[in-house]
Amino acid sequence: EIHERLVGSEMCIRDRMKIMSEIIREKIADGVYFNFIPDNRFKTIRITASLFLPITKETASANALAASLITRSCKAYPDFTSLAKKLDELYGAALYSTVRKLGEIQELRFTVSGIDDKYALDSVKISKELTELLCSALFEPNIQENAFLGSEFAGERRQLIEELDSEFNEKRLYAVKRCTEIMCENEPFSVNRTGTKESLMDTTSEQAYKAWTNAIESAKIELYMLGNTEPQNALNAFKQVFEGKNRSIGLSTTLVTKADEVKRVTERQEVTQSKLVMGFRTPYAEPYTDVAVVKLMCAVLGGTPSSKLFMNVREKMSLCYYCAARYNPNKGIIIIDSGVENANIEKTETAILEQLKSMQAGDITDEEIDAAKLALKNAYITSLDSLASIENFYLSQTFNRETLTPEESAEKIMAVTKEQIIEAAKAVSLDTIYVLTSNEQ
């Protein structure tokens, strides 16, 4: 049955890839690239500018605040109402920003989306209008005396602080975040994508604008356009604002291949369910090595409902409410987190390590491997289901040695052998054990 599903998923991904041509890439200036991905399945287009900067404690919050303010207003549309009216005139277009972390690199992503040109009345070039609006937001922000407007700045800062508060209240997310901070304490990877609550409060509107001018002048920039449209209008608009503005900035992520010692930290809060999070190091990370083997190894260990952690630690042993493993291909670390009763914390820790040891000893069935391959292959298939997920798929490979299509990524996974999985498991070393538990002793 698993084999039939694998064959079926292979046919499905090939059918979808026939619809979408390979990515078309053009260099506009040093450090600035325009990427076009044609896809005739959608009636909308999506245009994105992603700025990549080193993430540091000193700049993370200022960059995040600037990114939020850039899509709130601009010189041409100096308040949220006038900008919203313009977007409505463009058939309900959308303009927004997101802040992400790619390894030890902070990504400031600005996206505008709307209907395809062919569906607009009176032959209006929506793609040109959307691109010009995005460029206006990026290069002509709404400022006063070298600072963002105070009222807008206060609102966006409050919203980012509320997001951090919500992460603290979501204990599973909080525990994973704390384990990562402890594990990578002296590395830029420990910095949160928007910084800390304290750094947000300390950042001024002048500092946020200064951070933005630095970002737009020095960041590596990837421009993306997706949809069934002609890219020339967007390309010409981007060339006008970016051509000749060369930039050079060092961007990389440190790879720690092995843990020297195991760090143990226990924190107590008012929680009803304890959280056990374990951080592991591997010598596999992009762009240093190929990561397909580790992706599959992690899926076999704890990435699917048929994985060892789920089937054994959760189902057979009934030691936890959930138990999952996640691999970060940019940093080369694996995080295993579980929700447990206080009495089962040590038992769960032992059981998780036993499952890893069994893989290192070669205790892996063909059924487990096939099920994990199917799960990863399906993930690549679903990455083709929307323009946003297609964009995410390619942007996540910005700093990889090579850019692969979903089909090529699936083929790499399918080519991994059992022996390679065992070798990858042997290279995993435990770095940090973090426990979040209740105040009751």
C-alpha positions as CSV (number, residue, x, y, z in Angstrom):
1,E,0.0,0.0,0.0
2,I,2.8,2.4,0.9
3,H,4.5,1.6,-2.4
4,E,1.3,2.4,-4.4
5,R,1.0,5.7,-2.5
6,L,4.6,6.5,-3.4
7,V,4.0,5.8,-7.1
8,G,0.8,7.9,-7.0
9,S,2.5,10.8,-5.3
10,E,5.3,10.7,-7.9
11,M,2.8,10.9,-10.7
12,C,1.1,13.8,-8.9
13,I,4.2,15.9,-8.4
14,R,5.3,15.3,-12.1
15,D,1.8,16.5,-13.3
16,R,2.1,19.6,-11.2
17,M,5.6,20.4,-12.3
18,K,4.5,20.3,-15.9
19,I,2.3,23.3,-15.2
20,M,5.1,25.3,-13.7
21,S,8.3,26.1,-15.7
22,E,11.7,26.4,-14.0
23,I,12.5,29.6,-12.2
24,I,13.7,32.4,-14.4
25,R,16.5,34.4,-12.7
26,E,18.2,37.7,-13.7
27,K,20.8,39.8,-11.9
28,I,19.8,43.4,-11.6
29,A,22.8,44.6,-9.5
30,D,25.4,43.1,-7.2
31,G,23.4,41.4,-4.5
32,V,20.0,42.0,-6.2
33,Y,18.3,39.3,-8.2
34,F,14.9,39.2,-9.9
35,N,13.2,35.8,-10.0
36,F,10.1,34.9,-12.1
37,I,8.1,31.7,-11.6
38,P,5.3,31.3,-14.2
39,D,2.3,29.3,-13.1
40,N,-1.0,29.3,-15.1
41,R,-3.1,27.6,-12.3
42,F,-3.9,30.9,-10.5
43,K,-5.8,34.1,-11.3
44,T,-3.6,36.2,-9.0
45,I,0.0,37.4,-9.0
46,R,2.4,37.8,-6.2
47,I,5.4,40.2,-6.0
48,T,7.9,40.1,-3.2
49,A,11.1,41.8,-2.1
50,S,13.1,39.9,0.5
51,L,15.9,41.7,2.3
52,F,18.5,39.5,4.1
53,L,20.7,40.9,6.9
54,P,22.8,39.3,9.7
55,I,20.7,38.9,12.8
56,T,22.2,40.5,15.9
57,K,20.9,41.5,19.3
58,E,21.6,45.1,18.6
59,T,19.7,45.3,15.2
60,A,16.9,42.6,15.3
61,S,14.2,44.8,16.9
62,A,14.9,47.9,14.9
63,N,14.8,46.0,11.7
64,A,11.6,44.3,12.6
65,L,9.9,47.6,13.6
66,A,11.1,49.2,10.3
67,A,9.6,46.3,8.3
68,S,6.2,46.7,10.0
69,L,6.1,50.4,9.4
70,I,7.1,50.2,5.7
71,T,3.8,48.6,4.7
72,R,1.6,50.8,6.9
73,S,2.0,54.0,4.8
74,C,4.4,55.7,2.4
75,K,5.0,59.2,1.0
76,A,2.4,58.8,-1.8
77,Y,-0.2,57.4,0.6
78,P,0.7,59.0,3.9
79,D,-1.7,57.2,6.2
80,F,-3.3,53.8,6.5
81,T,-6.7,55.0,5.1
82,S,-5.3,56.4,1.9
83,L,-3.1,53.3,1.4
84,A,-6.1,51.0,2.0
85,K,-8.1,53.0,-0.5
86,K,-5.4,52.6,-3.2
87,L,-5.3,48.8,-2.5
88,D,-9.1,48.7,-2.9
89,E,-8.8,50.5,-6.3
90,L,-6.4,47.7,-7.4
91,Y,-9.2,45.2,-7.1
92,G,-8.6,44.5,-3.4
93,A,-4.8,44.0,-3.5
94,A,-2.8,43.3,-0.4
95,L,0.4,44.8,0.9
96,Y,2.1,43.4,4.0
97,S,5.4,42.5,5.6
98,T,6.8,39.5,7.5
99,V,10.0,39.0,9.5
100,R,11.6,35.6,9.5
101,K,14.9,33.9,10.5
102,L,16.9,31.8,8.0
103,G,19.7,30.3,10.0
104,E,21.6,33.3,11.5
105,I,20.1,35.7,8.9
106,Q,17.1,37.9,9.4
107,E,14.7,38.2,6.5
108,L,12.5,41.2,6.0
109,R,9.9,40.2,3.4
110,F,7.6,42.6,1.7
111,T,4.8,41.3,-0.4
112,V,2.1,42.8,-2.7
113,S,-0.5,40.6,-4.3
114,G,-3.5,41.1,-6.6
115,I,-5.4,39.9,-9.6
116,D,-3.7,39.0,-12.9
117,D,-3.4,41.7,-15.6
118,K,-5.8,39.9,-17.9
119,Y,-8.7,40.1,-15.4
120,A,-8.4,43.9,-15.0
121,L,-10.8,46.3,-16.8
122,D,-9.7,48.8,-19.5
123,S,-6.4,46.9,-20.0
124,V,-5.0,48.2,-16.7
125,K,-1.5,46.8,-16.0
126,I,-2.1,45.6,-12.4
127,S,1.4,44.1,-12.2
128,K,3.0,47.5,-13.0
129,E,0.8,49.3,-10.5
130,L,1.6,46.7,-7.8
131,T,5.3,46.9,-8.4
132,E,5.4,50.7,-8.3
133,L,3.4,50.6,-5.1
134,L,5.9,48.2,-3.5
135,C,8.8,50.3,-4.7
136,S,7.2,53.4,-3.3
137,A,6.8,51.7,0.1
138,L,10.5,50.6,0.1
139,F,12.2,53.7,-1.2
140,E,9.8,56.5,-0.1
141,P,8.7,55.6,3.4
142,N,6.5,58.0,5.4
143,I,9.0,59.8,7.6
144,Q,9.4,63.2,9.4
145,E,12.7,64.6,10.5
146,N,14.6,61.3,9.8
147,A,12.1,59.2,11.9
148,F,9.0,57.2,11.4
149,L,5.8,58.9,12.5
150,G,5.4,58.6,16.2
151,S,1.7,57.5,16.2
152,E,2.4,54.7,13.7
153,F,5.6,53.7,15.4
154,A,3.9,53.3,18.8
155,G,1.2,51.1,17.3
156,E,3.5,48.8,15.5
157,R,5.8,48.5,18.5
158,R,2.9,47.6,20.7
159,Q,1.8,44.9,18.2
160,L,5.2,43.3,18.1
161,I,5.4,43.3,21.9
162,E,1.9,41.6,22.0
163,E,3.2,38.9,19.6
164,L,6.1,38.2,22.0
165,D,3.7,38.0,24.9
166,S,1.6,35.5,22.9
167,E,4.6,33.3,22.3
168,F,5.3,33.3,26.1
169,N,1.7,32.2,26.7
170,E,1.9,29.4,24.2
171,K,4.1,27.1,26.3
172,R,5.1,24.6,23.7
173,L,6.4,27.3,21.5
174,Y,8.0,29.1,24.5
175,A,9.8,25.9,25.6
176,V,11.3,25.2,22.1
177,K,12.4,28.8,22.0
178,R,14.1,28.7,25.4
179,C,15.9,25.4,24.6
180,T,17.2,27.0,21.4
181,E,18.4,30.1,23.2
182,I,20.2,28.0,25.8
183,M,21.7,25.6,23.2
184,C,23.0,28.5,21.0
185,E,23.6,30.9,23.8
186,N,26.8,32.4,22.3
187,E,25.6,32.2,18.7
188,P,23.5,34.7,16.6
189,F,21.0,31.9,16.2
190,S,19.8,32.4,19.7
191,V,18.4,35.9,18.8
192,N,14.7,36.0,18.3
193,R,13.5,37.1,14.8
194,T,12.1,40.4,16.3
195,G,14.5,40.7,19.2
196,T,13.4,40.9,22.8
197,K,10.6,42.8,24.6
198,E,13.2,45.0,26.2
199,S,15.0,45.8,23.0
200,L,11.7,46.7,21.3
201,M,10.8,49.0,24.2
202,D,14.3,50.7,24.0
203,T,14.2,51.2,20.2
204,T,13.2,54.7,19.0
205,S,11.6,55.7,15.8
206,E,14.8,57.4,14.8
207,Q,16.8,54.2,15.3
208,A,14.2,52.2,13.4
209,Y,14.5,54.6,10.4
210,K,18.3,54.5,10.6
211,A,18.1,50.6,10.6
212,W,15.8,50.8,7.5
213,T,18.2,53.1,5.5
214,N,21.0,50.6,6.3
215,A,18.9,47.7,5.2
216,I,17.8,49.1,1.9
217,E,21.3,50.2,1.1
218,S,23.3,47.1,2.2
219,A,21.0,44.0,2.4
220,K,21.1,41.1,-0.1
221,I,17.8,41.3,-2.0
222,E,15.8,38.6,-3.7
223,L,12.9,39.9,-5.8
224,Y,10.2,37.4,-6.7
225,M,7.2,37.5,-9.1
226,L,4.8,34.6,-9.4
227,G,1.8,33.9,-11.5
228,N,0.5,33.6,-15.1
229,T,1.6,37.0,-16.3
230,E,4.2,38.9,-18.2
231,P,7.2,39.8,-15.9
232,Q,8.6,42.7,-18.0
233,N,6.6,45.5,-16.4
234,A,7.7,44.4,-12.9
235,L,11.3,43.8,-14.0
236,N,11.6,47.3,-15.6
237,A,10.2,49.0,-12.5
238,F,12.6,47.1,-10.2
239,K,15.5,48.0,-12.5
240,Q,14.8,51.7,-12.2
241,V,15.1,51.7,-8.5
242,F,17.8,49.0,-7.9
243,E,20.1,49.0,-11.0
244,G,23.5,50.4,-10.2
245,K,23.0,50.2,-6.4
246,N,25.5,47.5,-5.7
247,R,25.8,46.1,-2.2
248,S,28.2,43.8,-0.5
249,I,27.4,42.2,2.9
250,G,28.7,39.0,4.5
251,L,25.9,36.5,5.3
252,S,26.5,33.1,6.8
253,T,25.4,30.7,9.5
254,T,27.8,29.1,11.9
255,L,27.8,25.3,11.9
256,V,28.6,23.6,15.2
257,T,29.1,20.0,14.2
258,K,29.2,18.3,17.6
259,A,28.2,19.1,21.3
260,D,31.1,19.1,23.7
261,E,28.8,18.6,26.8
262,V,25.2,18.3,27.7
263,K,23.6,21.4,29.2
264,R,20.6,20.8,31.6
265,V,18.2,23.6,32.5
266,T,14.9,23.4,34.4
267,E,12.5,26.3,34.7
268,R,9.3,26.4,36.8
269,Q,6.1,28.2,35.9
270,E,2.4,27.8,36.5
271,V,1.9,25.0,33.9
272,T,-0.4,22.0,34.0
273,Q,1.6,20.0,31.5
274,S,5.4,19.8,31.6
275,K,7.5,20.4,28.5
276,L,10.6,18.4,27.7
277,V,12.8,19.8,24.9
278,M,16.0,18.2,23.7
279,G,18.4,19.9,21.3
280,F,20.9,17.9,19.2
281,R,23.8,18.9,17.0
282,T,24.6,17.4,13.6
283,P,27.4,18.1,11.1
284,Y,24.9,18.5,8.3
285,A,23.6,22.0,7.2
286,E,23.3,24.0,4.0
287,P,25.4,25.2,2.3
288,Y,28.1,23.1,3.9
289,T,26.7,19.7,3.1
290,D,23.7,18.0,1.4
291,V,20.9,17.7,3.9
292,A,18.5,15.3,2.2
293,V,19.8,12.3,4.3
294,V,19.3,14.2,7.7
295,K,15.8,15.4,6.6
296,L,14.8,11.7,6.1
297,M,16.5,10.5,9.2
298,C,14.7,13.1,11.3
299,A,11.4,12.1,9.7
300,V,12.0,8.5,10.5
301,L,12.9,9.4,14.1
302,G,10.0,11.8,14.9
303,G,8.7,13.7,11.9
304,T,5.6,11.7,11.0
305,P,2.7,9.8,12.7
306,S,4.5,6.6,11.8
307,S,7.8,7.6,13.2
308,K,9.7,5.9,16.1
309,L,9.0,8.6,18.6
310,F,5.3,8.7,17.9
311,M,4.7,5.0,17.6
312,N,6.8,4.0,20.6
313,V,7.3,6.8,23.1
314,R,3.8,8.2,22.7
315,E,1.6,5.2,21.6
316,K,3.2,2.1,23.0
317,M,4.7,3.5,26.1
318,S,2.1,6.2,26.7
319,L,4.8,8.5,28.2
320,C,3.7,11.8,26.6
321,Y,0.9,13.7,24.9
322,Y,3.0,14.5,21.9
323,C,6.6,13.8,20.8
324,A,8.1,15.3,17.6
325,A,11.4,15.9,16.0
326,R,12.2,19.0,13.8
327,Y,15.4,19.5,11.8
328,N,16.7,23.0,10.9
329,P,18.6,22.6,7.6
330,N,20.2,26.1,7.8
331,K,21.6,25.6,11.3
332,G,22.1,21.8,11.4
333,I,20.2,21.2,14.7
334,I,17.4,18.9,15.6
335,I,14.9,19.8,18.3
336,I,12.7,17.0,19.9
337,D,9.9,18.3,22.1
338,S,7.3,16.6,24.1
339,G,4.5,17.3,26.5
340,V,4.6,15.1,29.6
341,E,3.3,14.6,33.1
342,N,5.8,15.6,35.8
343,A,6.3,12.0,36.8
344,N,7.3,10.9,33.3
345,I,9.9,13.5,32.5
346,E,13.0,11.3,33.1
347,K,11.3,8.2,31.6
348,T,10.5,10.1,28.4
349,E,14.0,11.5,28.1
350,T,15.4,8.0,28.4
351,A,12.9,6.6,25.9
352,I,13.8,9.3,23.3
353,L,17.5,8.6,23.6
354,E,16.8,4.8,23.3
355,Q,14.9,5.4,20.0
356,L,17.9,7.4,18.6
357,K,20.3,4.7,19.8
358,S,18.2,2.0,18.1
359,M,18.5,3.9,14.8
360,Q,22.3,4.3,15.3
361,A,22.4,0.5,15.7
362,G,20.6,-0.1,12.4
363,D,17.1,-0.9,13.9
364,I,15.1,0.7,11.0
365,T,12.5,-1.1,8.9
366,D,11.9,-0.6,5.2
367,E,8.3,0.3,6.1
368,E,9.5,3.1,8.4
369,I,11.7,4.5,5.6
370,D,9.0,4.3,3.0
371,A,6.5,6.0,5.2
372,A,8.9,8.8,5.9
373,K,9.8,9.2,2.2
374,L,6.1,9.4,1.4
375,A,5.5,12.1,4.0
376,L,8.3,14.2,2.8
377,K,7.4,13.8,-0.8
378,N,3.8,14.8,-0.1
379,A,5.2,17.9,1.6
380,Y,7.0,18.8,-1.6
381,I,3.8,18.2,-3.5
382,T,1.7,20.5,-1.3
383,S,4.4,23.3,-1.7
384,L,2.9,23.7,-5.2
385,D,-0.6,24.4,-4.0
386,S,-0.4,28.2,-3.7
387,L,1.8,31.0,-4.9
388,A,2.8,31.8,-1.3
389,S,4.0,28.2,-0.6
390,I,5.9,28.1,-3.9
391,E,7.6,31.4,-2.9
392,N,8.4,30.1,0.5
393,F,9.9,26.9,-1.0
394,Y,12.4,28.8,-3.2
395,L,13.2,31.6,-0.7
396,S,14.1,29.0,1.9
397,Q,16.9,27.9,-0.5
398,T,18.4,31.4,-0.9
399,F,21.7,30.4,0.7
400,N,21.9,26.8,-0.5
401,R,24.6,25.6,-2.8
402,E,22.0,24.9,-5.5
403,T,18.3,25.8,-6.0
404,L,16.2,22.7,-6.5
405,T,12.6,22.3,-7.7
406,P,10.1,20.4,-5.6
407,E,10.6,17.4,-8.0
408,E,14.3,17.4,-7.6
409,S,14.1,17.7,-3.8
410,A,11.7,14.7,-3.8
411,E,14.1,12.7,-6.0
412,K,17.0,13.4,-3.6
413,I,14.9,12.0,-0.7
414,M,13.9,8.9,-2.7
415,A,17.5,8.2,-3.4
416,V,18.6,8.0,0.3
417,T,19.5,4.5,1.5
418,K,19.1,2.9,4.9
419,E,22.9,2.8,5.3
420,Q,23.0,6.6,4.8
421,I,20.3,7.1,7.4
422,I,22.2,5.0,10.0
423,E,25.4,7.0,9.4
424,A,23.5,10.3,9.8
425,A,22.0,9.1,13.0
426,K,25.4,8.1,14.4
427,A,26.6,11.7,13.8
428,V,23.8,13.2,16.1
429,S,25.0,14.4,19.5
430,L,22.9,15.6,22.4
431,D,23.6,19.3,23.3
432,T,20.8,20.6,25.6
433,I,18.0,19.2,27.8
434,Y,15.4,21.8,28.8
435,V,12.5,21.2,31.1
436,L,9.6,23.5,31.8
437,T,7.5,22.2,34.7
438,S,5.2,23.4,37.4
439,N,6.1,25.0,40.7
440,E,5.1,21.8,42.6
441,Q,8.1,19.8,43.7
